[in-house]
Amino acid sequence: MANAQKTAIVTGASQGIGAGLVEAFLKRGYNVVANSRNITKANPFPASPNLALVEGDIGDPKTAAKIVDTAVSRFGRVDVLINNAGIYIGKPFIEYTTEDFNALVSTTLAGFLYVTQQSVKQMLRQKSGSIVNISTTLVGHAIADASAAVQIMVKGGLDAVTPALALEYAKDGIRVNTIAVGVIKTPMHKPETYEPLKGLNPFGRLGGIKEIVDAVLFLTDATFTTGEILHVDGGAHAGKW
C-alpha cells in the first residue's frame, strides 16, 4: 500500500459513541472516515487532513460504497471498520409498525451488510483488518420491563454473524468482534430517563462513552481475538442481582 498509515471507518459518527470513536482514532494517528446522515451539518470535529466526512444513510448501498471509496482513494486502505450506526425503538411487541421494522433493519442490518462487504473486499487485498460491531447486551439478557423485542431481534443479527465472519476470514488476517453494550449515557437517552436506567445493571450507574471507546480500542489491538462478543454493560449479562 502506498500509504502505511492506518485508516478507520466509523458509522453513526456525528454524536455519542461514534463521535468519541472518531476523536480516539484521530488521537492515535489514524486516518478516519466518519459517516452519518447529517455529518457535514452536525460536524463536531475540528478540520483535519486525516478526517473525511461522508454524509448519507448507511442503509443505502451507494452510501456504503462512497464511504469505502473515500477511504481508499484518499487514504489508501481500510484497517478498521466500526459498525456503530444504530437507532433505538423500544415498545411492546404488538405495537411495532412496518415503518419501525423497516427503519431498524435498514440502519442496523443493511447498514452493517453493505459497508462491511465493501470493507472486507479491501481488507482482503491487504490481508488484514479489524471489524467491530456495536450491539446490545439485551440480545442475550432481555429485561421484562424493557420491551424492545424487535430492536433486540435485529441487533441479534450482529451477534449471530460475528463468529461466522470471524471463521470465514481468519485465514485472511481479518478479525470480527462485537461489543454488547449496556445503557450508556449518550444523546440516545433523554436526561429524565437516567435515574431509572441506572438500575439496569449491578453497578447501578450508566456507562460512559469512554468505556465503550476503550473496549473498541482493546479489540482493535487484540490481534489474537476474533469471534468475540464482549459485554460492556456493568455486569448486566452476568445474571440476576
KOLKOLGU-696780 format. One line per field, with one value per atom (N, C-alpha, C): residue in three letters; x, y, z. Coordinates in nm, 2 decimals. Example, Ala and Ser with C-alpha at 12.3 -4.5 7.8 and 13.67 -1.06 7.14 Angstrom:
# KOLKOLGU-696780
type [ALA  ALA  ALA  SER  SER  SER]
x [1.32  1.23  1.32  1.28  1.37  1.29]
y [-0.57  -0.45  -0.33  -0.22  -0.11  0.00]
z [0.78  0.78  0.78  0.71  0.71  0.79]
# end
This chain:
# KOLKOLGU-696780
type [MET  MET  MET  ALA  ALA  ALA  ASN  ASN  ASN  ALA  ALA  ALA  GLN  GLN  GLN  LYS  LYS  LYS  THR  THR  THR  ALA  ALA  ALA  ILE  ILE  ILE  VAL  VAL  VAL  THR  THR  THR  GLY  GLY  GLY  ALA  ALA  ALA  SER  SER  SER  GLN  GLN  GLN  GLY  GLY  GLY  ILE  ILE  ILE  GLY  GLY  GLY  ALA  ALA  ALA  GLY  GLY  GLY  LEU  LEU  LEU  VAL  VAL  VAL  GLU  GLU  GLU  ALA  ALA  ALA  PHE  PHE  PHE  LEU  LEU  LEU  LYS  LYS  LYS  ARG  ARG  ARG  GLY  GLY  GLY  TYR  TYR  TYR  ASN  ASN  ASN  VAL  VAL  VAL  VAL  VAL  VAL  ALA  ALA  ALA  ASN  ASN  ASN  SER  SER  SER  ARG  ARG  ARG  ASN  ASN  ASN  ILE  ILE  ILE  THR  THR  THR  LYS  LYS  LYS  ALA  ALA  ALA  ASN  ASN  ASN  PRO  PRO  PRO  PHE  PHE  PHE  PRO  PRO  PRO  ALA  ALA  ALA  SER  SER  SER  PRO  PRO  PRO  ASN  ASN  ASN  LEU  LEU  LEU  ALA  ALA  ALA  LEU  LEU  LEU  VAL  VAL  VAL  GLU  GLU  GLU  GLY  GLY  GLY  ASP  ASP  ASP  ILE  ILE  ILE  GLY  GLY  GLY  ASP  ASP  ASP  PRO  PRO  PRO  LYS  LYS  LYS  THR  THR  THR  ALA  ALA  ALA  ALA  ALA  ALA  LYS  LYS  LYS  ILE  ILE  ILE  VAL  VAL  VAL  ASP  ASP  ASP  THR  THR  THR  ALA  ALA  ALA  VAL  VAL  VAL  SER  SER  SER  ARG  ARG  ARG  PHE  PHE  PHE  GLY  GLY  GLY  ARG  ARG  ARG  VAL  VAL  VAL  ASP  ASP  ASP  VAL  VAL  VAL  LEU  LEU  LEU  ILE  ILE  ILE  ASN  ASN  ASN  ASN  ASN  ASN  ALA  ALA  ALA  GLY  GLY  GLY  ILE  ILE  ILE  TYR  TYR  TYR  ILE  ILE  ILE  GLY  GLY  GLY  LYS  LYS  LYS  PRO  PRO  PRO  PHE  PHE  PHE  ILE  ILE  ILE  GLU  GLU  GLU  TYR  TYR  TYR  THR  THR  THR  THR  THR  THR  GLU  GLU  GLU  ASP  ASP  ASP  PHE  PHE  PHE  ASN  ASN  ASN  ALA  ALA  ALA  LEU  LEU  LEU  VAL  VAL  VAL  SER  SER  SER  THR  THR  THR  THR  THR  THR  LEU  LEU  LEU  ALA  ALA  ALA  GLY  GLY  GLY  PHE  PHE  PHE  LEU  LEU  LEU  TYR  TYR  TYR  VAL  VAL  VAL  THR  THR  THR  GLN  GLN  GLN  GLN  GLN  GLN  SER  SER  SER  VAL  VAL  VAL  LYS  LYS  LYS  GLN  GLN  GLN  MET  MET  MET  LEU  LEU  LEU  ARG  ARG  ARG  GLN  GLN  GLN  LYS  LYS  LYS  SER  SER  SER  GLY  GLY  GLY  SER  SER  SER  ILE  ILE  ILE  VAL  VAL  VAL  ASN  ASN  ASN  ILE  ILE  ILE  SER  SER  SER  THR  THR  THR  THR  THR  THR  LEU  LEU  LEU  VAL  VAL  VAL  GLY  GLY  GLY  HIS  HIS  HIS  ALA  ALA  ALA  ILE  ILE  ILE  ALA  ALA  ALA  ASP  ASP  ASP  ALA  ALA  ALA  SER  SER  SER  ALA  ALA  ALA  ALA  ALA  ALA  VAL  VAL  VAL  GLN  GLN  GLN  ILE  ILE  ILE  MET  MET  MET  VAL  VAL  VAL  LYS  LYS  LYS  GLY  GLY  GLY  GLY  GLY  GLY  LEU  LEU  LEU  ASP  ASP  ASP  ALA  ALA  ALA  VAL  VAL  VAL  THR  THR  THR  PRO  PRO  PRO  ALA  ALA  ALA  LEU  LEU  LEU  ALA  ALA  ALA  LEU  LEU  LEU  GLU  GLU  GLU  TYR  TYR  TYR  ALA  ALA  ALA  LYS  LYS  LYS  ASP  ASP  ASP  GLY  GLY  GLY  ILE  ILE  ILE  ARG  ARG  ARG  VAL  VAL  VAL  ASN  ASN  ASN  THR  THR  THR  ILE  ILE  ILE  ALA  ALA  ALA  VAL  VAL  VAL  GLY  GLY  GLY  VAL  VAL  VAL  ILE  ILE  ILE  LYS  LYS  LYS  THR  THR  THR  PRO  PRO  PRO  MET  MET  MET  HIS  HIS  HIS  LYS  LYS  LYS  PRO  PRO  PRO  GLU  GLU  GLU  THR  THR  THR  TYR  TYR  TYR  GLU  GLU  GLU  PRO  PRO  PRO  LEU  LEU  LEU  LYS  LYS  LYS  GLY  GLY  GLY  LEU  LEU  LEU  ASN  ASN  ASN  PRO  PRO  PRO  PHE  PHE  PHE  GLY  GLY  GLY  ARG  ARG  ARG  LEU  LEU  LEU  GLY  GLY  GLY  GLY  GLY  GLY  ILE  ILE  ILE  LYS  LYS  LYS  GLU  GLU  GLU  ILE  ILE  ILE  VAL  VAL  VAL  ASP  ASP  ASP  ALA  ALA  ALA  VAL  VAL  VAL  LEU  LEU  LEU  PHE  PHE  PHE  LEU  LEU  LEU  THR  THR  THR  ASP  ASP  ASP  ALA  ALA  ALA  THR  THR  THR  PHE  PHE  PHE  THR  THR  THR  THR  THR  THR  GLY  GLY  GLY  GLU  GLU  GLU  ILE  ILE  ILE  LEU  LEU  LEU  HIS  HIS  HIS  VAL  VAL  VAL  ASP  ASP  ASP  GLY  GLY  GLY  GLY  GLY  GLY  ALA  ALA  ALA  HIS  HIS  HIS  ALA  ALA  ALA  GLY  GLY  GLY  LYS  LYS  LYS  TRP  TRP  TRP]
x [0.08  0.00  0.09  0.04  0.12  0.12  0.01  0.00  -0.01  0.10  0.10  0.03  -0.01  -0.08  -0.22  -0.26  -0.38  -0.51  -0.61  -0.74  -0.85  -0.94  -1.06  -1.18  -1.29  -1.42  -1.51  -1.58  -1.68  -1.81  -1.92  -2.05  -2.13  -2.23  -2.30  -2.21  -2.14  -2.02  -2.05  -2.17  -2.19  -2.21  -2.23  -2.25  -2.23  -2.23  -2.23  -2.10  -2.12  -2.01  -1.94  -2.01  -1.94  -1.85  -1.89  -1.80  -1.68  -1.71  -1.60  -1.49  -1.54  -1.45  -1.37  -1.43  -1.36  -1.25  -1.28  -1.17  -1.06  -1.10  -1.00  -0.90  -0.96  -0.87  -0.78  -0.84  -0.75  -0.64  -0.67  -0.56  -0.45  -0.49  -0.40  -0.32  -0.35  -0.27  -0.33  -0.46  -0.52  -0.58  -0.60  -0.69  -0.83  -0.93  -1.07  -1.17  -1.25  -1.37  -1.49  -1.56  -1.67  -1.80  -1.90  -2.03  -2.15  -2.24  -2.38  -2.47  -2.60  -2.69  -2.66  -2.63  -2.61  -2.48  -2.37  -2.25  -2.18  -2.20  -2.14  -2.21  -2.34  -2.41  -2.37  -2.38  -2.36  -2.21  -2.12  -1.98  -1.92  -1.89  -1.84  -1.69  -1.62  -1.48  -1.40  -1.29  -1.20  -1.16  -1.13  -1.08  -0.95  -0.93  -0.81  -0.78  -0.66  -0.63  -0.64  -0.65  -0.67  -0.82  -0.91  -1.05  -1.13  -1.21  -1.30  -1.44  -1.53  -1.67  -1.75  -1.83  -1.92  -2.06  -2.14  -2.28  -2.37  -2.47  -2.56  -2.62  -2.73  -2.79  -2.71  -2.67  -2.58  -2.66  -2.79  -2.87  -2.87  -2.82  -2.82  -2.68  -2.68  -2.56  -2.47  -2.53  -2.44  -2.36  -2.42  -2.35  -2.23  -2.26  -2.15  -2.04  -2.07  -1.97  -1.89  -1.96  -1.89  -1.79  -1.84  -1.75  -1.62  -1.63  -1.51  -1.43  -1.49  -1.42  -1.34  -1.40  -1.33  -1.21  -1.23  -1.11  -1.00  -1.03  -0.92  -0.86  -0.95  -0.89  -0.82  -0.86  -0.80  -0.68  -0.70  -0.60  -0.53  -0.58  -0.51  -0.55  -0.63  -0.65  -0.77  -0.82  -0.92  -0.86  -0.83  -0.77  -0.88  -0.97  -1.06  -1.20  -1.30  -1.44  -1.52  -1.58  -1.66  -1.81  -1.89  -2.03  -2.11  -2.11  -2.17  -2.31  -2.35  -2.47  -2.59  -2.68  -2.80  -2.90  -3.03  -3.14  -3.20  -3.28  -3.34  -3.49  -3.57  -3.71  -3.76  -3.80  -3.84  -3.99  -4.07  -4.21  -4.27  -4.39  -4.44  -4.44  -4.42  -4.41  -4.52  -4.65  -4.76  -4.78  -4.70  -4.72  -4.61  -4.52  -4.42  -4.49  -4.46  -4.52  -4.42  -4.48  -4.39  -4.28  -4.32  -4.22  -4.10  -4.14  -4.04  -3.95  -4.01  -3.93  -3.83  -3.88  -3.80  -3.69  -3.71  -3.61  -3.50  -3.54  -3.44  -3.36  -3.42  -3.35  -3.25  -3.30  -3.22  -3.09  -3.11  -2.99  -2.90  -2.96  -2.87  -2.82  -2.91  -2.87  -2.81  -2.89  -2.84  -2.72  -2.73  -2.61  -2.49  -2.50  -2.39  -2.34  -2.44  -2.41  -2.33  -2.38  -2.32  -2.18  -2.16  -2.03  -1.93  -1.98  -1.89  -1.84  -1.93  -1.89  -1.78  -1.81  -1.71  -1.58  -1.58  -1.46  -1.38  -1.45  -1.38  -1.31  -1.37  -1.31  -1.17  -1.16  -1.04  -0.94  -1.00  -0.91  -0.85  -0.92  -0.87  -0.75  -0.75  -0.63  -0.51  -0.54  -0.43  -0.39  -0.48  -0.46  -0.46  -0.54  -0.55  -0.67  -0.72  -0.83  -0.90  -0.97  -1.04  -1.18  -1.28  -1.42  -1.48  -1.54  -1.61  -1.75  -1.84  -1.99  -2.03  -2.13  -2.18  -2.32  -2.34  -2.47  -2.52  -2.61  -2.67  -2.67  -2.65  -2.65  -2.79  -2.89  -3.03  -3.05  -2.96  -2.97  -2.97  -2.88  -2.86  -2.92  -2.97  -3.01  -3.13  -3.25  -3.37  -3.42  -3.49  -3.54  -3.69  -3.77  -3.91  -3.97  -3.91  -3.96  -3.91  -3.82  -3.77  -3.81  -3.94  -3.99  -3.93  -3.86  -3.78  -3.75  -3.85  -3.83  -3.78  -3.83  -3.79  -3.65  -3.63  -3.50  -3.39  -3.43  -3.33  -3.32  -3.42  -3.42  -3.32  -3.33  -3.24  -3.10  -3.07  -2.94  -2.88  -2.96  -2.91  -2.85  -2.88  -2.82  -2.67  -2.63  -2.49  -2.41  -2.48  -2.41  -2.40  -2.50  -2.50  -2.40  -2.38  -2.29  -2.14  -2.12  -1.98  -1.89  -1.93  -1.85  -1.84  -1.95  -1.95  -1.84  -1.84  -1.74  -1.60  -1.59  -1.46  -1.39  -1.47  -1.42  -1.39  -1.48  -1.47  -1.34  -1.30  -1.19  -1.07  -1.07  -0.95  -0.82  -0.83  -0.72  -0.66  -0.75  -0.71  -0.66  -0.65  -0.60  -0.70  -0.83  -0.94  -1.01  -1.02  -1.08  -1.22  -1.31  -1.45  -1.50  -1.53  -1.58  -1.70  -1.77  -1.88  -1.88  -1.92  -1.94  -2.09  -2.13  -2.27  -2.27  -2.33  -2.32  -2.45  -2.43  -2.54  -2.59  -2.65  -2.71  -2.60  -2.57  -2.46  -2.52  -2.45  -2.50  -2.47  -2.56  -2.54  -2.67  -2.67  -2.79  -2.91  -2.88  -2.99  -3.09  -3.05  -3.14  -3.16  -3.29  -3.32  -3.28  -3.23  -3.18  -3.27  -3.40  -3.50  -3.51  -3.45  -3.45  -3.33  -3.23  -3.10  -3.12  -3.20  -3.21  -3.27  -3.39  -3.44  -3.35  -3.28  -3.19  -3.07  -3.03  -2.92  -2.93  -3.06  -3.09  -3.08  -3.04  -3.04  -2.91  -2.83  -2.70  -2.66  -2.58  -2.55  -2.46  -2.39  -2.31  -2.40  -2.52  -2.62  -2.58  -2.52  -2.49  -2.49  -2.49  -2.49  -2.34  -2.32  -2.19  -2.15  -2.02  -1.97  -1.92  -1.93  -1.88  -1.74  -1.65  -1.51  -1.50  -1.59  -1.58  -1.60  -1.69  -1.71  -1.60  -1.55  -1.43  -1.31  -1.29  -1.18  -1.19  -1.31  -1.33  -1.31  -1.35  -1.33  -1.18  -1.10  -0.96  -0.89  -0.94  -0.89  -0.90  -1.02  -1.04  -0.97  -0.94  -0.86  -0.72  -0.67  -0.53  -0.51  -0.62  -0.62  -0.61  -0.49  -0.47  -0.49  -0.51  -0.54  -0.69  -0.77  -0.91  -1.00  -1.08  -1.18  -1.30  -1.42  -1.54  -1.59  -1.54  -1.58  -1.70  -1.79  -1.90  -1.85  -1.81  -1.75  -1.86  -1.90  -2.01  -1.94  -1.99  -1.95  -2.08  -2.13  -2.27  -2.29  -2.17  -2.19  -2.22  -2.20  -2.23  -2.38  -2.45  -2.59  -2.61  -2.52  -2.54  -2.50  -2.45  -2.39  -2.50  -2.62  -2.72  -2.81  -2.89  -2.99  -2.91  -2.95  -2.88  -2.99]
y [-0.12  0.00  0.13  0.22  0.35  0.42  0.41  0.48  0.38  0.37  0.27  0.32  0.45  0.50  0.43  0.39  0.31  0.40  0.34  0.41  0.34  0.41  0.36  0.42  0.34  0.39  0.38  0.48  0.49  0.53  0.44  0.48  0.54  0.61  0.67  0.76  0.85  0.92  1.06  1.11  1.25  1.29  1.19  1.22  1.09  1.11  0.99  0.90  0.77  0.68  0.70  0.72  0.74  0.85  0.97  1.08  1.06  0.99  0.95  0.87  0.77  0.69  0.76  0.85  0.94  1.01  1.07  1.15  1.06  0.94  0.85  0.80  0.76  0.71  0.83  0.95  1.06  1.08  1.07  1.09  0.98  0.87  0.76  0.77  0.87  0.89  0.82  0.77  0.71  0.82  0.78  0.85  0.80  0.88  0.84  0.89  0.80  0.83  0.82  0.93  0.93  0.95  0.87  0.88  0.89  0.97  0.97  1.05  1.04  1.10  1.25  1.32  1.47  1.51  1.44  1.46  1.60  1.64  1.77  1.89  1.87  1.98  1.97  1.85  1.83  1.83  1.83  1.81  1.86  1.78  1.83  1.82  1.80  1.78  1.89  1.93  2.03  1.97  2.07  2.03  1.96  1.85  1.78  1.71  1.71  1.64  1.49  1.44  1.30  1.25  1.35  1.32  1.35  1.25  1.27  1.24  1.33  1.31  1.27  1.16  1.11  1.11  1.20  1.21  1.11  1.05  0.96  0.85  0.80  0.69  0.56  0.51  0.39  0.26  0.27  0.16  0.16  0.26  0.27  0.22  0.12  0.06  0.17  0.27  0.38  0.45  0.47  0.54  0.45  0.32  0.23  0.23  0.23  0.23  0.36  0.47  0.60  0.61  0.55  0.55  0.48  0.36  0.28  0.34  0.39  0.45  0.57  0.65  0.76  0.72  0.62  0.57  0.53  0.45  0.40  0.51  0.59  0.70  0.81  0.84  0.95  0.90  0.78  0.73  0.60  0.53  0.42  0.28  0.28  0.15  0.16  0.04  0.03  -0.07  -0.03  -0.12  -0.15  -0.06  -0.08  -0.03  -0.11  -0.07  -0.09  0.02  0.02  0.04  -0.07  -0.06  -0.01  0.12  0.18  0.24  0.26  0.33  0.25  0.32  0.25  0.34  0.29  0.37  0.28  0.34  0.26  0.29  0.18  0.19  0.08  0.12  0.03  0.05  -0.06  -0.05  -0.20  -0.22  -0.35  -0.41  -0.54  -0.62  -0.59  -0.59  -0.58  -0.44  -0.34  -0.20  -0.16  -0.25  -0.22  -0.21  -0.11  -0.09  -0.14  -0.15  -0.18  -0.07  0.05  0.16  0.14  0.10  0.08  -0.04  -0.15  -0.26  -0.22  -0.16  -0.12  -0.03  0.07  0.16  0.08  -0.01  -0.09  -0.18  -0.24  -0.33  -0.25  -0.14  -0.05  0.00  0.05  0.11  0.00  -0.10  -0.20  -0.31  -0.37  -0.49  -0.45  -0.37  -0.32  -0.24  -0.15  -0.07  -0.14  -0.26  -0.34  -0.41  -0.47  -0.56  -0.49  -0.37  -0.31  -0.26  -0.18  -0.13  -0.23  -0.34  -0.45  -0.52  -0.55  -0.62  -0.54  -0.41  -0.32  -0.32  -0.31  -0.30  -0.43  -0.55  -0.67  -0.69  -0.65  -0.66  -0.59  -0.47  -0.40  -0.47  -0.52  -0.59  -0.71  -0.78  -0.90  -0.87  -0.75  -0.71  -0.68  -0.64  -0.60  -0.72  -0.83  -0.95  -0.91  -0.81  -0.77  -0.68  -0.67  -0.58  -0.62  -0.52  -0.55  -0.48  -0.56  -0.52  -0.53  -0.42  -0.42  -0.37  -0.45  -0.42  -0.37  -0.28  -0.24  -0.29  -0.38  -0.45  -0.41  -0.49  -0.46  -0.58  -0.56  -0.67  -0.74  -0.66  -0.71  -0.84  -0.86  -0.97  -1.10  -1.11  -1.23  -1.21  -1.09  -1.07  -0.97  -1.03  -0.95  -0.91  -0.80  -0.74  -0.73  -0.78  -0.78  -0.64  -0.55  -0.41  -0.32  -0.38  -0.31  -0.37  -0.34  -0.41  -0.35  -0.44  -0.39  -0.51  -0.60  -0.73  -0.72  -0.63  -0.62  -0.55  -0.46  -0.40  -0.51  -0.59  -0.70  -0.80  -0.83  -0.93  -0.88  -0.76  -0.70  -0.69  -0.64  -0.64  -0.77  -0.87  -1.01  -1.06  -1.00  -1.04  -1.01  -0.90  -0.87  -0.97  -1.01  -1.11  -1.24  -1.28  -1.41  -1.41  -1.30  -1.30  -1.29  -1.25  -1.23  -1.36  -1.47  -1.59  -1.64  -1.63  -1.68  -1.61  -1.48  -1.40  -1.42  -1.43  -1.45  -1.57  -1.68  -1.81  -1.80  -1.73  -1.72  -1.65  -1.55  -1.46  -1.47  -1.56  -1.57  -1.60  -1.68  -1.72  -1.60  -1.50  -1.38  -1.27  -1.29  -1.19  -1.09  -1.12  -1.02  -1.07  -0.99  -1.02  -0.95  -1.02  -0.97  -0.99  -0.89  -0.89  -0.80  -0.82  -0.74  -0.70  -0.57  -0.52  -0.52  -0.59  -0.59  -0.48  -0.37  -0.26  -0.26  -0.20  -0.18  -0.04  0.02  0.16  0.26  0.33  0.43  0.57  0.66  0.80  0.87  0.87  0.93  1.01  1.09  1.16  1.07  0.94  0.85  0.84  0.87  0.86  1.00  1.03  1.16  1.17  1.29  1.30  1.26  1.28  1.24  1.08  1.01  0.86  0.81  0.89  0.85  0.77  0.83  0.76  0.62  0.61  0.47  0.37  0.42  0.34  0.29  0.36  0.32  0.18  0.15  0.02  -0.10  -0.08  -0.20  -0.27  -0.25  -0.33  -0.32  -0.42  -0.43  -0.32  -0.25  -0.13  -0.01  -0.01  0.09  0.23  0.23  0.36  0.34  0.45  0.45  0.43  0.36  0.36  0.49  0.51  0.63  0.60  0.70  0.68  0.63  0.68  0.64  0.49  0.44  0.30  0.21  0.25  0.18  0.20  0.33  0.36  0.27  0.27  0.19  0.04  -0.01  -0.15  -0.17  -0.08  -0.08  -0.08  0.01  0.02  -0.11  -0.17  -0.30  -0.41  -0.42  -0.52  -0.49  -0.36  -0.32  -0.37  -0.37  -0.41  -0.56  -0.62  -0.76  -0.86  -0.87  -0.94  -1.09  -1.15  -1.29  -1.32  -1.21  -1.22  -1.20  -1.30  -1.28  -1.37  -1.33  -1.40  -1.38  -1.27  -1.24  -1.15  -1.18  -1.09  -1.04  -0.92  -0.86  -0.77  -0.81  -0.74  -0.62  -0.50  -0.38  -0.32  -0.38  -0.35  -0.34  -0.32  -0.31  -0.44  -0.55  -0.68  -0.73  -0.65  -0.69  -0.83  -0.88  -1.01  -1.12  -1.09  -1.20  -1.28  -1.22  -1.29  -1.19  -1.25  -1.17  -1.11  -0.98  -0.92  -0.86]
z [0.00  0.00  0.00  -0.08  -0.09  0.05  0.12  0.25  0.36  0.45  0.55  0.68  0.68  0.80  0.80  0.92  0.93  0.91  0.86  0.84  0.90  0.98  1.04  0.98  0.96  0.92  1.05  1.07  1.19  1.13  1.15  1.11  1.23  1.21  1.32  1.40  1.33  1.39  1.43  1.42  1.45  1.59  1.68  1.82  1.90  2.03  2.12  2.11  2.10  2.09  1.96  1.85  1.73  1.72  1.78  1.78  1.87  1.98  2.07  2.00  1.92  1.85  1.74  1.67  1.57  1.64  1.75  1.83  1.87  1.92  1.98  1.87  1.75  1.64  1.59  1.58  1.53  1.63  1.76  1.86  1.84  1.80  1.78  1.65  1.57  1.45  1.33  1.34  1.23  1.13  1.01  0.92  0.96  0.95  0.98  0.88  0.84  0.75  0.84  0.86  0.95  0.87  0.91  0.84  0.93  0.89  0.94  0.84  0.87  0.77  0.75  0.86  0.85  0.91  0.88  0.95  0.91  0.79  0.75  0.82  0.85  0.93  1.07  1.13  1.27  1.31  1.21  1.23  1.36  1.46  1.58  1.59  1.48  1.48  1.41  1.47  1.40  1.27  1.18  1.04  1.06  0.98  0.99  0.85  0.81  0.68  0.70  0.82  0.84  0.86  0.84  0.86  0.73  0.69  0.58  0.63  0.59  0.63  0.51  0.53  0.42  0.47  0.42  0.46  0.38  0.45  0.38  0.47  0.43  0.50  0.49  0.60  0.59  0.54  0.54  0.48  0.33  0.27  0.12  0.07  -0.02  -0.06  -0.13  -0.19  -0.25  -0.15  -0.03  0.08  0.12  0.14  0.18  0.08  -0.04  -0.15  -0.14  -0.12  -0.11  0.01  0.12  0.24  0.21  0.16  0.14  0.02  -0.08  -0.19  -0.14  -0.05  0.01  0.09  0.17  0.25  0.16  0.05  -0.03  -0.12  -0.18  -0.27  -0.20  -0.08  0.00  0.09  0.15  0.25  0.21  0.11  0.05  0.11  0.22  0.28  0.38  0.42  0.53  0.63  0.75  0.85  0.96  0.99  1.10  1.05  1.07  1.05  1.18  1.22  1.34  1.30  1.30  1.27  1.39  1.40  1.52  1.50  1.37  1.34  1.40  1.46  1.51  1.56  1.57  1.63  1.73  1.82  1.93  1.92  1.90  1.90  2.00  2.12  2.22  2.25  2.24  2.26  2.27  2.32  2.33  2.19  2.18  2.06  1.96  2.01  1.91  1.87  1.92  1.87  1.77  1.74  1.63  1.50  1.42  1.29  1.18  1.06  0.95  0.93  0.96  0.95  1.05  1.17  1.27  1.23  1.18  1.14  1.03  0.93  0.81  0.85  0.94  0.99  1.07  1.15  1.23  1.14  1.04  0.95  0.86  0.81  0.72  0.79  0.91  0.98  1.04  1.10  1.17  1.08  1.00  0.92  0.79  0.71  0.58  0.60  0.70  0.73  0.76  0.83  0.85  0.72  0.65  0.54  0.43  0.38  0.26  0.29  0.40  0.43  0.47  0.53  0.57  0.45  0.36  0.23  0.16  0.14  0.07  0.15  0.28  0.36  0.35  0.36  0.35  0.22  0.11  -0.02  -0.02  0.05  0.06  0.16  0.27  0.37  0.31  0.22  0.16  0.07  0.01  -0.07  0.02  0.14  0.24  0.32  0.32  0.41  0.56  0.59  0.73  0.75  0.87  0.90  1.03  1.09  1.22  1.20  1.23  1.23  1.37  1.42  1.55  1.53  1.57  1.57  1.70  1.71  1.83  1.84  1.94  1.96  2.10  2.15  2.29  2.37  2.50  2.60  2.61  2.56  2.57  2.48  2.38  2.29  2.37  2.47  2.55  2.69  2.72  2.86  2.85  2.81  2.80  2.93  2.94  3.07  3.05  3.15  3.14  3.13  3.20  3.20  3.08  3.00  2.88  2.75  2.71  2.60  2.47  2.40  2.28  2.19  2.18  2.11  1.97  1.89  1.75  1.74  1.83  1.84  1.87  1.97  2.01  1.89  1.83  1.71  1.61  1.57  1.47  1.51  1.63  1.69  1.70  1.73  1.74  1.62  1.50  1.38  1.38  1.45  1.45  1.54  1.65  1.74  1.66  1.58  1.51  1.40  1.33  1.22  1.26  1.38  1.43  1.42  1.48  1.47  1.33  1.26  1.12  1.03  1.04  0.97  1.02  1.15  1.22  1.16  1.15  1.10  0.95  0.87  0.73  0.69  0.76  0.72  0.81  0.91  0.99  0.91  0.81  0.73  0.65  0.63  0.56  0.65  0.78  0.87  0.91  0.89  0.92  1.04  1.14  1.27  1.28  1.34  1.35  1.50  1.56  1.70  1.72  1.83  1.86  2.01  2.04  2.17  2.21  2.31  2.36  2.47  2.43  2.53  2.62  2.74  2.83  2.81  2.90  2.89  2.91  2.80  2.80  2.80  2.87  2.87  2.74  2.65  2.52  2.49  2.38  2.34  2.30  2.29  2.26  2.37  2.49  2.61  2.66  2.69  2.75  2.89  2.94  3.07  3.18  3.16  3.26  3.28  3.19  3.20  3.27  3.30  3.35  3.48  3.57  3.71  3.70  3.63  3.63  3.55  3.45  3.37  3.45  3.55  3.63  3.69  3.72  3.78  3.70  3.57  3.47  3.47  3.57  3.58  3.73  3.77  3.92  3.97  3.87  3.92  3.96  3.91  3.94  3.89  3.77  3.71  3.56  3.48  3.34  3.30  3.18  3.13  3.06  3.05  2.98  2.84  2.76  2.62  2.61  2.70  2.70  2.73  2.81  2.84  2.72  2.63  2.50  2.41  2.40  2.32  2.36  2.49  2.53  2.49  2.50  2.46  2.31  2.23  2.08  2.06  2.12  2.10  2.15  2.26  2.30  2.19  2.13  2.03  1.90  1.88  1.76  1.78  1.90  1.93  1.96  1.99  2.04  1.92  1.87  1.74  1.75  1.87  1.88  1.92  1.91  1.95  1.83  1.80  1.69  1.73  1.68  1.71  1.84  1.91  2.05  2.06  2.15  2.19  2.33  2.33  2.46  2.52  2.64  2.71  2.79  2.76  2.83  2.88  2.99  3.04  3.19  3.26  3.40  3.47  3.40  3.46  3.44  3.35  3.34  3.28  3.20  3.14  3.23  3.35  3.43  3.51  3.52  3.60  3.67  3.76  3.84  3.96  3.99  4.11  4.20]
# end
